[in-house]
Amino acid sequence: MLSFQSQANTSSPPYINEIVLAVNEQNLTAQRLYLTAGFIDSGRRREGKKGRQLLLYYPLSANYIDATKSFNISLTEK
């Protein structure tokens, strides 16, 4: 996992400040993997074709700002 973190922090363009992914709520193995790798649960959920999805993100810089919170954007489908 350390290899992923160091590569993500050094090889991304400066305007990309996070990696976002969705993982199925039922897929506990994948959730553990992503959380162990440093992804953070945003607390947001989305209905997908295969069921409810957790939205996780991985900040790529120390100056990370969650744009969805800054601009009050909702990622939840109704």
PyMOL commands that set and color helices and strands:
alter all, ss='L'
color gray80, all
select helices_A, chain A and resi 2-11+28-36+67-70
alter helices_A, ss='H'
color red, helices_A
select strands_A, chain A and resi 18-24+40-48+51-59
alter strands_A, ss='S'
color yellow, strands_A
deselect
rebuild
show_as cartoon
